[in-house]
Amino acid sequence: MRNILISAGFFLLPLAAAAQSQVDASDANVLANLLKAEGYQLDITTDKVGDPLLKGKLDGTNYDIFFYDCTNNANCRTIQFQVGYDMTNGMSLQRANQWNSDMRYATVHLDNEMDPFLQMDLNIDYGVSAENFVDNFKMWSNVLGQFEDFIDWD
């Protein structure tokens, strides 16, 4: 019987370790620290309704990480990476639709001045590994660069 219990304990150790490395959107500081450990610079603040907001810069472009589905400005469940571009002549709806049709991961919408906003949503409510979160951020960084090439942003 003791051998069975010991074997069961060893079986559960990887599950406990995996559970400890899970991150979610309940604490903006945890996500910010993961990205800072990767060398990204971020500021932690709040948005206009008091929910957490991370502000950063990638290759000279300012971006935001919004926290959504929060309870009393805490314990959020989802996040959204977002960047907006103030373009002199805006972006055509046809060009925005082309991006949305051809590309994965992030979508673009236009404001009332036809300026594009690129967004990428992540549902991390039940947790993802720290590695997965950082990988998604790197995907965001890559997509942001692709979008800037797409719109000929300098």
RAHUZI-V458536 format. One record per pair of residues at least 24 apart in sequence whose C-alpha atoms are under 10 Angstrom apart, sorted by the first residue. I is the first residue (numbers start at 1). J is the second residue. D is the distance in Angstrom with one decimal. If there is no record, write none. Layout:
I/J/D
I/J/D
This chain:
18/128/9.6
18/129/7.7
18/130/10.0
19/127/8.7
19/128/9.3
19/129/8.5
20/129/9.0
20/130/9.8
21/127/9.1
21/128/8.2
21/129/5.7
21/130/6.1
21/131/8.7
22/124/9.6
22/126/8.6
22/127/5.3
22/128/5.1
22/129/4.5
22/130/6.0
22/131/9.0
22/132/9.3
22/133/9.3
23/124/7.7
23/125/8.9
23/126/8.4
23/127/5.0
23/128/5.5
23/129/6.0
23/130/5.9
23/131/9.4
23/132/9.3
23/133/7.7
24/75/9.0
24/76/8.2
24/77/7.0
24/78/8.0
24/79/9.3
24/122/10.0
24/123/8.6
24/124/5.1
24/125/5.8
24/126/6.6
24/127/4.6
24/128/6.5
24/129/8.7
24/130/8.9
24/133/8.8
25/52/9.5
25/67/7.1
25/68/8.5
25/69/9.4
25/70/8.9
25/74/8.9
25/75/6.8
25/76/5.1
25/77/5.2
25/78/6.0
25/79/6.8
25/122/9.5
25/123/8.5
25/124/6.3
25/125/6.6
25/126/9.1
25/127/8.0
25/128/9.8
26/52/9.6
26/67/8.9
26/68/10.0
26/69/9.9
26/70/8.1
26/71/9.5
26/73/9.8
26/74/6.4
26/75/3.9
26/76/4.7
26/77/6.4
26/78/8.8
26/124/9.3
26/125/8.1
26/126/10.0
26/127/9.5
27/52/8.5
27/67/9.7
27/74/7.4
27/75/6.7
27/76/7.6
27/77/9.7
28/52/6.4
28/53/7.6
28/54/7.5
28/65/9.5
28/66/9.7
28/67/8.1
28/74/8.9
28/75/9.2
28/76/8.7
28/79/9.8
29/54/9.1
30/130/9.6
31/130/8.5
31/133/8.1
31/134/8.7
32/56/9.8
32/65/9.8
34/130/7.3
34/131/9.1
34/133/8.5
34/134/7.2
35/130/9.8
35/133/9.0
35/134/6.7
35/137/8.2
35/138/9.7
37/134/9.9
38/134/8.1
46/73/8.9
47/73/9.6
49/73/7.8
50/74/9.0
51/75/9.5
51/76/8.2
52/76/8.5
52/79/9.8
53/79/9.3
53/80/9.8
54/81/9.3
55/81/9.8
55/82/9.8
57/83/10.0
57/141/10.0
58/141/7.1
58/142/10.0
58/144/8.7
58/145/9.0
59/141/9.2
59/144/9.9
59/145/8.7
60/154/9.7
61/85/9.2
61/144/9.0
61/145/9.5
61/148/9.6
61/154/9.9
63/118/9.6
63/119/9.9
63/141/9.9
63/144/9.4
64/119/9.6
65/119/9.6
65/120/9.4
65/121/9.5
66/121/9.4
67/121/9.9
67/122/9.8
68/121/9.9
68/122/10.0
68/123/9.5
69/123/9.9
69/125/9.3
75/125/9.3
76/124/9.2
76/125/7.7
77/122/9.1
77/123/6.7
77/124/6.2
77/125/4.3
77/126/7.9
77/127/9.1
78/121/7.5
78/122/5.8
78/123/4.6
78/124/5.7
78/125/6.1
78/126/9.8
79/120/8.5
79/121/6.0
79/122/5.4
79/123/6.6
79/124/7.6
79/125/9.3
80/106/9.9
80/119/6.6
80/120/5.5
80/121/4.4
80/122/6.1
80/123/8.7
81/106/8.9
81/118/8.1
81/119/5.5
81/120/5.1
81/121/6.4
81/122/8.2
81/137/8.5
81/140/7.4
81/141/9.7
81/144/9.9
82/106/9.2
82/107/9.8
82/108/9.6
82/117/6.9
82/118/5.6
82/119/4.5
82/120/6.6
82/121/8.7
82/140/9.3
82/144/9.3
83/108/9.6
83/116/8.5
83/117/5.6
83/118/5.4
83/119/6.8
83/120/9.5
83/144/8.3
84/108/9.3
84/109/9.5
84/110/9.2
84/111/9.3
84/115/7.3
84/116/5.9
84/117/4.2
84/118/6.4
84/119/8.8
85/110/9.7
85/114/9.7
85/115/5.9
85/116/5.7
85/117/6.4
85/118/8.5
85/148/9.3
85/151/9.6
85/153/8.7
86/111/9.9
86/113/8.7
86/114/8.9
86/115/5.6
86/116/7.5
86/117/9.1
87/113/8.8
87/114/8.2
87/115/5.8
87/116/7.9
87/151/9.4
87/153/8.8
88/113/9.5
88/114/9.6
88/115/8.5
89/113/8.6
89/114/7.9
89/115/8.1
90/114/4.6
90/115/4.7
90/116/7.2
90/151/9.9
91/115/6.0
91/116/6.5
91/151/8.1
92/116/9.2
95/150/9.3
95/151/8.9
96/151/9.7
99/147/8.2
99/150/8.2
99/151/9.8
103/143/8.9
103/146/9.6
103/147/9.4
104/143/8.7
105/136/9.5
105/139/8.2
105/140/8.0
105/143/7.7
106/139/9.5
106/140/7.8
106/143/7.1
106/144/8.5
106/147/9.3
107/143/9.8
107/147/9.8
108/147/9.2
116/151/9.3
118/143/9.2
118/144/7.7
118/147/8.0
118/148/10.0
119/143/9.9
119/144/9.3
120/144/9.7
